Amino acid sequence: MEFFNKTGKAALGSRLRMLTETITEDAEQIYKLYQTHLQPKWFPVFYVLSAGEEKTITTIAKEIGHSHPSVSKIITEMRKKGLVAEKKDKADGRRNMVSLTKKGLDINIRFKDQLTDVGSAIETISSQASHDLWKAIEEWEYLLGQQSLLDRVKEQQKKRESGSVQIIDYTPAYKTAFKALNEEWIATWFKMEETDYKSLDNPEGYILEKGGHIFVALYHGEPVGVCALIKMDDPDYDYELAKMAVSPKAQGKSIGWLLGQAIVQKAKALGARNIYLESNTILKPAIRLYEKLGFKKVAGRPTPYERANIQMELLLK
């Protein structure tokens, strides 16, 4: 079809829906052909009950992979048509047992012939097709169970948008942005502290002139993220990753990850043995980012920040 040739695989849902509608329309006619008078959506429930056993709605739902409310609704519809009956479980009066009525069992005889002929027709189509649709569906169900289509699309969105992000070295032109982005982030979760003002009011003197570095993330030319690599006067640690902040309007574009990578690469280029950082455990996305970069928790150390309750390090050598 020309439309699907234009849209490509992005229209997968629409194409599957059209295929489903085509098969469902035929299914309705097939039920009439065999005078079973079932609705296509009843098929899974009727099939499970066709063996003649009594089952609870919960058991049926688990067996066919439907929700309890969905099965309950179908049972209600089938009961109104006289196909199923419900009665209290003798062993547990809190449970209702569902089974086919005499009318349902009579239909079941024709239903078995219908299943045989439909199965043969499907096999014929499969033999004429280049690809096994049934196996393909199984594979897709498995893969989507591992990671949903939504999550996969989010990954692609991040990948595409991160391609418009530039990580550059700090210049005085970004002094205001460096402070504003950090103040915005800190105010969201905590409060500004004395050490914050020292570094944000004078990044050149507090960070750069002491051997540190600052990176700025630009999205379409606009500064939306910053991060600093501060030279530490400490026998155990060479540098500290600090003052990472990303604008809320730019989150979800892997900017924190790109800034973190830039910091790590810079520290390696400077011959650093390690990188230290301080954070707070309520910042779960930040902690996951640091762990993804390779940081691991270390024993608590003295800190100038009231908000810091976790210290981490990344060993480079």
Summary of the structure (lengths in Angstrom):
residues: 317
radius of gyration: 31.4
end to end distance: 58.3
largest distance: 89.7
contacts: 852
relative contact order: 0.07
helix: 56%
strand: 18%
